[in-house]
Amino acid sequence: MLFIYYIKISPFNPLTPLFFDLILIKVIFMIKSKLYQAISWRSFSFFASF
């Protein structure tokens, strides 16, 4: 609940862009690592099938 409240009042907070940039970077990094894992696992299973 405190997190949601912080987001609600955040437009009046000068640190908001930094806060959201950090979240965005974290999310993008997670997605990239998940995609990389999926691709590497797929290629590994593809090569292992020979």
N, CA, C and O atoms as a Tripos MOL2 file, in Angstrom:
@<TRIPOS>MOLECULE
protein
  200   199    50     0     0
PROTEIN
NO_CHARGES

@<TRIPOS>ATOM
      1 N           0.8370   -1.2020    0.0000 N.3       1 MET1
      2 CA          0.0000    0.0000    0.0000 C.3       1 MET1
      3 C           0.8700    1.2500    0.0000 C.2       1 MET1
      4 O           0.5570    2.2250   -0.6840 O.2       1 MET1
      5 N           1.9480    1.2270    0.7550 N.am      2 LEU2
      6 CA          2.8390    2.3860    0.8140 C.3       2 LEU2
      7 C           3.4570    2.6550   -0.5550 C.2       2 LEU2
      8 O           3.6540    3.8070   -0.9420 O.2       2 LEU2
      9 N           3.7580    1.5870   -1.2770 N.am      3 PHE3
     10 CA          4.3400    1.7190   -2.6090 C.3       3 PHE3
     11 C           3.3770    2.4280   -3.5580 C.2       3 PHE3
     12 O           3.7750    3.3300   -4.2960 O.2       3 PHE3
     13 N           2.0970    2.0120   -3.5350 N.am      4 ILE4
     14 CA          1.0640    2.6290   -4.3740 C.3       4 ILE4
     15 C           0.8790    4.0890   -3.9830 C.2       4 ILE4
     16 O           0.7250    4.9540   -4.8450 O.2       4 ILE4
     17 N           0.8960    4.3580   -2.6880 N.am      5 TYR5
     18 CA          0.7470    5.7270   -2.2100 C.3       5 TYR5
     19 C           1.9070    6.5840   -2.6970 C.2       5 TYR5
     20 O           1.7130    7.7350   -3.0860 O.2       5 TYR5
     21 N           3.0970    6.0310   -2.6780 N.am      6 TYR6
     22 CA          4.2720    6.7680   -3.1430 C.3       6 TYR6
     23 C           4.1430    7.0980   -4.6290 C.2       6 TYR6
     24 O           4.5020    8.1960   -5.0550 O.2       6 TYR6
     25 N           3.6330    6.1540   -5.4150 N.am      7 ILE7
     26 CA          3.4450    6.3990   -6.8460 C.3       7 ILE7
     27 C           2.3860    7.4800   -7.0550 C.2       7 ILE7
     28 O           2.5020    8.2960   -7.9690 O.2       7 ILE7
     29 N           1.3590    7.4870   -6.2130 N.am      8 LYS8
     30 CA          0.3030    8.4900   -6.3640 C.3       8 LYS8
     31 C           0.8210    9.8950   -6.0880 C.2       8 LYS8
     32 O           0.4480   10.8400   -6.7820 O.2       8 LYS8
     33 N           1.6780   10.0390   -5.0810 N.am      9 ILE9
     34 CA          2.1720   11.3790   -4.7590 C.3       9 ILE9
     35 C           3.4330   11.7200   -5.5530 C.2       9 ILE9
     36 O           3.9300   12.8430   -5.4680 O.2       9 ILE9
     37 N           3.9470   10.7770   -6.3100 N.am     10 SER10
     38 CA          5.2300   10.9630   -6.9750 C.3      10 SER10
     39 C           5.2720   12.0850   -8.0180 C.2      10 SER10
     40 O           6.3460   12.6550   -8.2070 O.2      10 SER10
     41 N           4.1820   12.4430   -8.7080 N.am     11 PRO11
     42 CA          4.2890   13.5610   -9.6550 C.3      11 PRO11
     43 C           4.7580   14.8570   -9.0090 C.2      11 PRO11
     44 O           5.2630   15.7410   -9.7020 O.2      11 PRO11
     45 N           4.6020   14.9850   -7.7000 N.am     12 PHE12
     46 CA          5.0440   16.1870   -7.0060 C.3      12 PHE12
     47 C           6.4360   16.0060   -6.4110 C.2      12 PHE12
     48 O           6.9430   16.8820   -5.7100 O.2      12 PHE12
     49 N           7.0400   14.8670   -6.6960 N.am     13 ASN13
     50 CA          8.3480   14.5570   -6.1250 C.3      13 ASN13
     51 C           9.4180   14.7410   -7.2020 C.2      13 ASN13
     52 O           9.3000   14.1470   -8.2730 O.2      13 ASN13
     53 N          10.4540   15.5400   -6.9550 N.am     14 PRO14
     54 CA         11.4850   15.7530   -7.9800 C.3      14 PRO14
     55 C          12.3040   14.5080   -8.3000 C.2      14 PRO14
     56 O          12.9390   14.4340   -9.3520 O.2      14 PRO14
     57 N          12.2900   13.5260   -7.3910 N.am     15 LEU15
     58 CA         13.0680   12.3070   -7.6150 C.3      15 LEU15
     59 C          12.3120   11.2610   -8.4310 C.2      15 LEU15
     60 O          12.8330   10.1730   -8.6780 O.2      15 LEU15
     61 N          11.1030   11.5790   -8.8440 N.am     16 THR16
     62 CA         10.2680   10.6070   -9.5450 C.3      16 THR16
     63 C          10.9030   10.0770  -10.8280 C.2      16 THR16
     64 O          10.9090    8.8630  -11.0320 O.2      16 THR16
     65 N          11.4410   10.9380  -11.7080 N.am     17 PRO17
     66 CA         12.0280   10.3960  -12.9410 C.3      17 PRO17
     67 C          13.1370    9.3940  -12.6630 C.2      17 PRO17
     68 O          13.2370    8.3740  -13.3440 O.2      17 PRO17
     69 N          13.9670    9.6750  -11.6710 N.am     18 LEU18
     70 CA         15.0360    8.7510  -11.3100 C.3      18 LEU18
     71 C          14.4540    7.4250  -10.8230 C.2      18 LEU18
     72 O          14.9230    6.3510  -11.2010 O.2      18 LEU18
     73 N          13.4290    7.5170   -9.9820 N.am     19 PHE19
     74 CA         12.7720    6.3290   -9.4400 C.3      19 PHE19
     75 C          12.2290    5.4450  -10.5630 C.2      19 PHE19
     76 O          12.4580    4.2360  -10.5820 O.2      19 PHE19
     77 N          11.5020    6.0710  -11.5020 N.am     20 PHE20
     78 CA         10.9160    5.2900  -12.5900 C.3      20 PHE20
     79 C          11.9750    4.7990  -13.5660 C.2      20 PHE20
     80 O          11.8270    3.7250  -14.1490 O.2      20 PHE20
     81 N          13.0480    5.5760  -13.7520 N.am     21 ASP21
     82 CA         14.1420    5.1090  -14.5980 C.3      21 ASP21
     83 C          14.7600    3.8430  -14.0180 C.2      21 ASP21
     84 O          15.0720    2.9060  -14.7520 O.2      21 ASP21
     85 N          14.9350    3.8190  -12.7060 N.am     22 LEU22
     86 CA         15.5090    2.6320  -12.0690 C.3      22 LEU22
     87 C          14.6050    1.4220  -12.2620 C.2      22 LEU22
     88 O          15.0830    0.3280  -12.5630 O.2      22 LEU22
     89 N          13.2980    1.6160  -12.0910 N.am     23 ILE23
     90 CA         12.3500    0.5080  -12.2800 C.3      23 ILE23
     91 C          12.3960    0.0280  -13.7260 C.2      23 ILE23
     92 O          12.4140   -1.1740  -13.9930 O.2      23 ILE23
     93 N          12.4140    0.9950  -14.6690 N.am     24 LEU24
     94 CA         12.4210    0.6580  -16.0870 C.3      24 LEU24
     95 C          13.6800   -0.1230  -16.4500 C.2      24 LEU24
     96 O          13.6180   -1.1140  -17.1780 O.2      24 LEU24
     97 N          14.8240    0.3340  -15.9360 N.am     25 ILE25
     98 CA         16.0860   -0.3550  -16.2110 C.3      25 ILE25
     99 C          16.0410   -1.7790  -15.6620 C.2      25 ILE25
    100 O          16.4850   -2.7210  -16.3180 O.2      25 ILE25
    101 N          15.5000   -1.9240  -14.4540 N.am     26 LYS26
    102 CA         15.4050   -3.2480  -13.8350 C.3      26 LYS26
    103 C          14.5120   -4.1680  -14.6740 C.2      26 LYS26
    104 O          14.8690   -5.3190  -14.9270 O.2      26 LYS26
    105 N          13.3570   -3.6610  -15.1010 N.am     27 VAL27
    106 CA         12.4170   -4.4670  -15.8920 C.3      27 VAL27
    107 C          13.0410   -4.8560  -17.2260 C.2      27 VAL27
    108 O          12.9470   -6.0080  -17.6500 O.2      27 VAL27
    109 N          13.6780   -3.8880  -17.8880 N.am     28 ILE28
    110 CA         14.2970   -4.1740  -19.1850 C.3      28 ILE28
    111 C          15.4070   -5.2140  -19.0260 C.2      28 ILE28
    112 O          15.5450   -6.1160  -19.8530 O.2      28 ILE28
    113 N          16.1970   -5.0800  -17.9550 N.am     29 PHE29
    114 CA         17.2760   -6.0370  -17.7160 C.3      29 PHE29
    115 C          16.7110   -7.4360  -17.4820 C.2      29 PHE29
    116 O          17.2470   -8.4190  -17.9930 O.2      29 PHE29
    117 N          15.6260   -7.5260  -16.7080 N.am     30 MET30
    118 CA         14.9930   -8.8190  -16.4490 C.3      30 MET30
    119 C          14.4950   -9.4460  -17.7430 C.2      30 MET30
    120 O          14.7140  -10.6310  -17.9940 O.2      30 MET30
    121 N          13.8160   -8.6350  -18.5730 N.am     31 ILE31
    122 CA         13.2690   -9.1470  -19.8370 C.3      31 ILE31
    123 C          14.4050   -9.6150  -20.7450 C.2      31 ILE31
    124 O          14.3220  -10.6720  -21.3700 O.2      31 ILE31
    125 N          15.4690   -8.8070  -20.8070 N.am     32 LYS32
    126 CA         16.6030   -9.1740  -21.6600 C.3      32 LYS32
    127 C          17.2280  -10.4800  -21.2030 C.2      32 LYS32
    128 O          17.5140  -11.3480  -22.0280 O.2      32 LYS32
    129 N          17.4420  -10.6330  -19.9100 N.am     33 SER33
    130 CA         18.0730  -11.8510  -19.4070 C.3      33 SER33
    131 C          17.1690  -13.0620  -19.6320 C.2      33 SER33
    132 O          17.6500  -14.1520  -19.9420 O.2      33 SER33
    133 N          15.8510  -12.8670  -19.4730 N.am     34 LYS34
    134 CA         14.9140  -13.9760  -19.7240 C.3      34 LYS34
    135 C          14.9510  -14.3690  -21.1950 C.2      34 LYS34
    136 O          14.9870  -15.5570  -21.5190 O.2      34 LYS34
    137 N          14.9430  -13.3800  -22.0910 N.am     35 LEU35
    138 CA         14.9970  -13.6620  -23.5210 C.3      35 LEU35
    139 C          16.2980  -14.3780  -23.8680 C.2      35 LEU35
    140 O          16.3020  -15.3480  -24.6260 O.2      35 LEU35
    141 N          17.3990  -13.8920  -23.3080 N.am     36 TYR36
    142 CA         18.7030  -14.5010  -23.5800 C.3      36 TYR36
    143 C          18.7340  -15.9500  -23.1060 C.2      36 TYR36
    144 O          19.2540  -16.8260  -23.7970 O.2      36 TYR36
    145 N          18.1720  -16.1980  -21.9220 N.am     37 GLN37
    146 CA         18.1160  -17.5620  -21.3980 C.3      37 GLN37
    147 C          17.2820  -18.4550  -22.3120 C.2      37 GLN37
    148 O          17.6680  -19.5860  -22.6060 O.2      37 GLN37
    149 N          16.1350  -17.9400  -22.7600 N.am     38 ALA38
    150 CA         15.2600  -18.7360  -23.6230 C.3      38 ALA38
    151 C          15.9560  -19.0520  -24.9430 C.2      38 ALA38
    152 O          15.8960  -20.1820  -25.4260 O.2      38 ALA38
    153 N          16.6180  -18.0500  -25.5250 N.am     39 ILE39
    154 CA         17.2890  -18.2490  -26.8120 C.3      39 ILE39
    155 C          18.4510  -19.2280  -26.6600 C.2      39 ILE39
    156 O          18.6110  -20.1320  -27.4800 O.2      39 ILE39
    157 N          19.2580  -19.0550  -25.6190 N.am     40 SER40
    158 CA         20.4150  -19.9310  -25.4370 C.3      40 SER40
    159 C          19.9510  -21.3650  -25.1450 C.2      40 SER40
    160 O          20.5510  -22.3230  -25.6340 O.2      40 SER40
    161 N          18.8870  -21.5110  -24.3490 N.am     41 TRP41
    162 CA         18.3840  -22.8540  -24.0500 C.3      41 TRP41
    163 C          17.8450  -23.5110  -25.3110 C.2      41 TRP41
    164 O          18.0420  -24.7080  -25.5190 O.2      41 TRP41
    165 N          17.1620  -22.7360  -26.1620 N.am     42 ARG42
    166 CA         16.5990  -23.2760  -27.3920 C.3      42 ARG42
    167 C          17.7180  -23.7220  -28.3280 C.2      42 ARG42
    168 O          17.6580  -24.8100  -28.9000 O.2      42 ARG42
    169 N          18.7440  -22.8760  -28.4830 N.am     43 SER43
    170 CA         19.8500  -23.2300  -29.3690 C.3      43 SER43
    171 C          20.6120  -24.4340  -28.8060 C.2      43 SER43
    172 O          21.0810  -25.2860  -29.5610 O.2      43 SER43
    173 N          20.7320  -24.4980  -27.4770 N.am     44 PHE44
    174 CA         21.4170  -25.6290  -26.8560 C.3      44 PHE44
    175 C          20.6590  -26.9260  -27.1350 C.2      44 PHE44
    176 O          21.2670  -27.9300  -27.5070 O.2      44 PHE44
    177 N          19.3360  -26.9120  -26.9570 N.am     45 SER45
    178 CA         18.5470  -28.1190  -27.1960 C.3      45 SER45
    179 C          18.5530  -28.4630  -28.6870 C.2      45 SER45
    180 O          18.4910  -29.6340  -29.0600 O.2      45 SER45
    181 N          18.6270  -27.4270  -29.5420 N.am     46 PHE46
    182 CA         18.6840  -27.6550  -30.9860 C.3      46 PHE46
    183 C          19.9760  -28.3810  -31.3610 C.2      46 PHE46
    184 O          19.9580  -29.3310  -32.1430 O.2      46 PHE46
    185 N          21.1010  -27.9220  -30.7930 N.am     47 PHE47
    186 CA         22.3830  -28.5620  -31.0880 C.3      47 PHE47
    187 C          22.4790  -29.9360  -30.4310 C.2      47 PHE47
    188 O          23.1370  -30.8340  -30.9570 O.2      47 PHE47
    189 N          21.8270  -30.0990  -29.2870 N.am     48 ALA48
    190 CA         21.8930  -31.3750  -28.5840 C.3      48 ALA48
    191 C          21.0710  -32.4430  -29.3040 C.2      48 ALA48
    192 O          21.2770  -33.6370  -29.0850 O.2      48 ALA48
    193 N          20.1390  -32.0180  -30.1610 N.am     49 SER49
    194 CA         19.2710  -32.9820  -30.8340 C.3      49 SER49
    195 C          19.9940  -33.6770  -31.9830 C.2      49 SER49
    196 O          19.5080  -34.6910  -32.4840 O.2      49 SER49
    197 N          21.1430  -33.1570  -32.4110 N.am     50 PHE50
    198 CA         21.8730  -33.7950  -33.5070 C.3      50 PHE50
    199 C          22.5980  -35.0530  -33.0370 C.2      50 PHE50
    200 O          23.2630  -35.7150  -33.8330 O.2      50 PHE50
@<TRIPOS>BOND
     1     1     2 1
     2     2     3 1
     3     3     4 2
     4     3     5 am
     5     5     6 1
     6     6     7 1
     7     7     8 2
     8     7     9 am
     9     9    10 1
    10    10    11 1
    11    11    12 2
    12    11    13 am
    13    13    14 1
    14    14    15 1
    15    15    16 2
    16    15    17 am
    17    17    18 1
    18    18    19 1
    19    19    20 2
    20    19    21 am
    21    21    22 1
    22    22    23 1
    23    23    24 2
    24    23    25 am
    25    25    26 1
    26    26    27 1
    27    27    28 2
    28    27    29 am
    29    29    30 1
    30    30    31 1
    31    31    32 2
    32    31    33 am
    33    33    34 1
    34    34    35 1
    35    35    36 2
    36    35    37 am
    37    37    38 1
    38    38    39 1
    39    39    40 2
    40    39    41 am
    41    41    42 1
    42    42    43 1
    43    43    44 2
    44    43    45 am
    45    45    46 1
    46    46    47 1
    47    47    48 2
    48    47    49 am
    49    49    50 1
    50    50    51 1
    51    51    52 2
    52    51    53 am
    53    53    54 1
    54    54    55 1
    55    55    56 2
    56    55    57 am
    57    57    58 1
    58    58    59 1
    59    59    60 2
    60    59    61 am
    61    61    62 1
    62    62    63 1
    63    63    64 2
    64    63    65 am
    65    65    66 1
    66    66    67 1
    67    67    68 2
    68    67    69 am
    69    69    70 1
    70    70    71 1
    71    71    72 2
    72    71    73 am
    73    73    74 1
    74    74    75 1
    75    75    76 2
    76    75    77 am
    77    77    78 1
    78    78    79 1
    79    79    80 2
    80    79    81 am
    81    81    82 1
    82    82    83 1
    83    83    84 2
    84    83    85 am
    85    85    86 1
    86    86    87 1
    87    87    88 2
    88    87    89 am
    89    89    90 1
    90    90    91 1
    91    91    92 2
    92    91    93 am
    93    93    94 1
    94    94    95 1
    95    95    96 2
    96    95    97 am
    97    97    98 1
    98    98    99 1
    99    99   100 2
   100    99   101 am
   101   101   102 1
   102   102   103 1
   103   103   104 2
   104   103   105 am
   105   105   106 1
   106   106   107 1
   107   107   108 2
   108   107   109 am
   109   109   110 1
   110   110   111 1
   111   111   112 2
   112   111   113 am
   113   113   114 1
   114   114   115 1
   115   115   116 2
   116   115   117 am
   117   117   118 1
   118   118   119 1
   119   119   120 2
   120   119   121 am
   121   121   122 1
   122   122   123 1
   123   123   124 2
   124   123   125 am
   125   125   126 1
   126   126   127 1
   127   127   128 2
   128   127   129 am
   129   129   130 1
   130   130   131 1
   131   131   132 2
   132   131   133 am
   133   133   134 1
   134   134   135 1
   135   135   136 2
   136   135   137 am
   137   137   138 1
   138   138   139 1
   139   139   140 2
   140   139   141 am
   141   141   142 1
   142   142   143 1
   143   143   144 2
   144   143   145 am
   145   145   146 1
   146   146   147 1
   147   147   148 2
   148   147   149 am
   149   149   150 1
   150   150   151 1
   151   151   152 2
   152   151   153 am
   153   153   154 1
   154   154   155 1
   155   155   156 2
   156   155   157 am
   157   157   158 1
   158   158   159 1
   159   159   160 2
   160   159   161 am
   161   161   162 1
   162   162   163 1
   163   163   164 2
   164   163   165 am
   165   165   166 1
   166   166   167 1
   167   167   168 2
   168   167   169 am
   169   169   170 1
   170   170   171 1
   171   171   172 2
   172   171   173 am
   173   173   174 1
   174   174   175 1
   175   175   176 2
   176   175   177 am
   177   177   178 1
   178   178   179 1
   179   179   180 2
   180   179   181 am
   181   181   182 1
   182   182   183 1
   183   183   184 2
   184   183   185 am
   185   185   186 1
   186   186   187 1
   187   187   188 2
   188   187   189 am
   189   189   190 1
   190   190   191 1
   191   191   192 2
   192   191   193 am
   193   193   194 1
   194   194   195 1
   195   195   196 2
   196   195   197 am
   197   197   198 1
   198   198   199 1
   199   199   200 2
@<TRIPOS>SUBSTRUCTURE
     1 MET1         2 RESIDUE 1 A MET
     2 LEU2         6 RESIDUE 1 A LEU
     3 PHE3        10 RESIDUE 1 A PHE
     4 ILE4        14 RESIDUE 1 A ILE
     5 TYR5        18 RESIDUE 1 A TYR
     6 TYR6        22 RESIDUE 1 A TYR
     7 ILE7        26 RESIDUE 1 A ILE
     8 LYS8        30 RESIDUE 1 A LYS
     9 ILE9        34 RESIDUE 1 A ILE
    10 SER10       38 RESIDUE 1 A SER
    11 PRO11       42 RESIDUE 1 A PRO
    12 PHE12       46 RESIDUE 1 A PHE
    13 ASN13       50 RESIDUE 1 A ASN
    14 PRO14       54 RESIDUE 1 A PRO
    15 LEU15       58 RESIDUE 1 A LEU
    16 THR16       62 RESIDUE 1 A THR
    17 PRO17       66 RESIDUE 1 A PRO
    18 LEU18       70 RESIDUE 1 A LEU
    19 PHE19       74 RESIDUE 1 A PHE
    20 PHE20       78 RESIDUE 1 A PHE
    21 ASP21       82 RESIDUE 1 A ASP
    22 LEU22       86 RESIDUE 1 A LEU
    23 ILE23       90 RESIDUE 1 A ILE
    24 LEU24       94 RESIDUE 1 A LEU
    25 ILE25       98 RESIDUE 1 A ILE
    26 LYS26      102 RESIDUE 1 A LYS
    27 VAL27      106 RESIDUE 1 A VAL
    28 ILE28      110 RESIDUE 1 A ILE
    29 PHE29      114 RESIDUE 1 A PHE
    30 MET30      118 RESIDUE 1 A MET
    31 ILE31      122 RESIDUE 1 A ILE
    32 LYS32      126 RESIDUE 1 A LYS
    33 SER33      130 RESIDUE 1 A SER
    34 LYS34      134 RESIDUE 1 A LYS
    35 LEU35      138 RESIDUE 1 A LEU
    36 TYR36      142 RESIDUE 1 A TYR
    37 GLN37      146 RESIDUE 1 A GLN
    38 ALA38      150 RESIDUE 1 A ALA
    39 ILE39      154 RESIDUE 1 A ILE
    40 SER40      158 RESIDUE 1 A SER
    41 TRP41      162 RESIDUE 1 A TRP
    42 ARG42      166 RESIDUE 1 A ARG
    43 SER43      170 RESIDUE 1 A SER
    44 PHE44      174 RESIDUE 1 A PHE
    45 SER45      178 RESIDUE 1 A SER
    46 PHE46      182 RESIDUE 1 A PHE
    47 PHE47      186 RESIDUE 1 A PHE
    48 ALA48      190 RESIDUE 1 A ALA
    49 SER49      194 RESIDUE 1 A SER
    50 PHE50      198 RESIDUE 1 A PHE
